[in-house]
Amino acid sequence: MPIKHKIIVTYTKDLSVEIPDVETLLLARERISKYKITLDITSKPLKNKMIEVFTKLKYTDVEESKKKALFELLHSTVVEIEDTKIEKNEMKKFILCDLQIEVFPKIREAFVQILRHSGFPEANFSGEIDFNKLYEQRSNQ
């Protein structure tokens, strides 16, 4: 059964675009299709049945290169939990899966726009992130 909740606010908490020089920009534009996205999701409890969920996206060249651009976005979602009795595993699934399915499309779009405005007009993410699989992987750890 889904957790009853209300999203209070979402915002970009931190943003980093690191392109050291024009040579790096030109090389990164050639290699942008080889860049990989990594995702880290954490949370912290707040007062009054609220939690803050942090979704961190990092987009980097996975191959060794001295000339790399780095893109990071830390997005925060503050959620009020309306249910009163929630088991730990239910909350974990909500944070890693259900909430991400709800908010990630907007996070992705913001991140793509940042990339495009940072000199990568063709930037786009191919494929979808399987949040159910992410939850299962974290549950097995």
N, C-alpha and C positions, 0 to 999 in steps of 0.2 A: 504494500500500500504506500503510495507516495506521501512524502512528508509535506504537511501543510506549511506553507511559508509565504513570506512577503518580502520582495526585494525592496530595501529601503533606498539604497543608492549604489551606483556603480561608477567608478572613476579610474583614470590612469594615475596610479600612485607614483610611478617612476618610469622614465623613458631614457634610453641611451642609444644614440646612433654614433658609431665611431668609424670615421673614414679619414685616416691620417693625412692623405694627400690625394691629388688628382690621379696619380699613377695607380694607387690602390683602388680608386673609384672605377677607373677604366678596366682594370683586371677583374674586379668584383662583378662588374656588369657582364663581362664575358662568362664568368663562372657562376652566376647567381642560380642557375638551374641545378648546380651541384651542392648548393647550400642546403643544410638540413635544419629542421625545426625541432627544438626540444621543449618540453613542457614540464613545469613543476607546479604542483598544486599543494598549498598549505593553508592552514586556517588557525584562527585564534578566537577563543570565546570573548564575548563582550558582555556588558550588563544587559539586563532586561530581556533575557531569552534571545539575544542576538549573537551572531557570529560574523567574523570578517574572513572572507575566503580570498586568498591571493592566487592568481593565475599568472605564472611567469612564462613568457614566451622568449626563447632565445633562438636566433637565426644566425648560423655561422657556417663557414666553410669547414668541412670535416677533414679535408686534406691539409697536410703540412704546407704552409706557405708563409713567407715573411710579410706578404702584402695581403692582408685580410681586412674586410669590413666586418663590423659586429653590430648586431641589432638586438636590443632587449626591450621588452615592455613588461612592466609589472602592473597588472590590473587588479583592482580590489572590488569585491562585491560584498556589501553589508546586507545580511539577511536576518529577518526576524522569524524565529521558529514558532509557529502557532500550535503545533502539537506539544503535549506535555510529557508524554512518556515515549521516549525514543531510545532504542538500544544502540549501543556503540557501533555495531556493524551497519545498522540502518543509516546512522549519521555519516559514517564513512562513505557509504554508497551515494548518499545525497551529495556530499561535497565533491567527490571525485567523478561522479557520473551524472546524476540527474540535474544538478545545478549547472554543470559545465555544458550539458546539451542545451540548456536554456540560454546561457549568456555567451557562449563561445562564438556564435556567428557574428555578433557585434564586435567582439574583441578581435576576431580575425579580420573583419573589414577595416577596423581602425588601424591595425598593424599593416595591412596591405597598403592603405593610403599613406601611412608614414613612409614606407619603403618607396612608394612612387614619388613622393615629394622630396625624397632624399637622393634623387638621381637615378632611380631604377623604375622607369615608366612602364616597363613590361612585367614588373613583379607580380607574382600570383602564387598561391599555394595549391599544389595539386594533391588530390587525395583528401580523405577525411580522417579525422582522429576518432578512433573507436574508444569512446570513454568507458563503455562496458568492459572492454578488454583491459583498459588501464586499471579499472577497479579490481578486476579479477587478478591481475598481476600483483597489485599492491596487497591484496588479501592473502596471497600465497607466500608473501615474504615474512 
